[in-house]
Each structure stands twice: as structure tokens, then as C-alpha cells.
Amino acid sequence: MMRQRIEDGTYPPRSRVPSVVQLTEEFGIASMTAHKVHRALREEGRIYTEPGLGSFVSRQQPQGTEGSSEA
């Protein structure tokens, strides 16, 4: 869901991505799942978090990180 939106440009570089709360509401998923999505995307280098501001799409996307469809 979020990974695909980052890849297709729905969430362009340096744009804010939905918060954990927004993900749970939009997709009807558990908050733990939404946390896992954010963590996986951070570990892949697709997003970064600015404390107090939110999470944002990284400027340059990693190459060759075809991962789970959960994120």
C-alpha cells in the first residue's frame, strides 16, 4: 500500500506520509501492523521520521528492495 504509493509517485520525495493513526483509519488495519509498515519502510530507507513533525518520503529511493506487500 504505502510502498506502492511511494514508488508510483503518489507520495513524492520529501512529502509527508500518513501517520500510524491515519493508516489504521484508512486501511482498517491494526495499529501494530501500521507500526510495522512504518518500521519496514524506515529500514528500507524509503521514509525517515522527524520527531515532532512526522514521517516523510526519502529523497532518493533504494534500489533493488522488492519486499513484502504489507508496507
C-alpha angles and dihedrals in degrees: 000000000000094000090054091048091051092048095048093047098249084125103035123200115295092013120129117256124213116281123241089262092050091050092052091051098042098045102025093237130144117267090241089058091049090051089051090052092053092045093049093049091048091050090050090051093242095119137021130199127229108200110244093009107064139241124313139190112261116246095237120036121222118252124237099010101134101163143157121325090232094089 
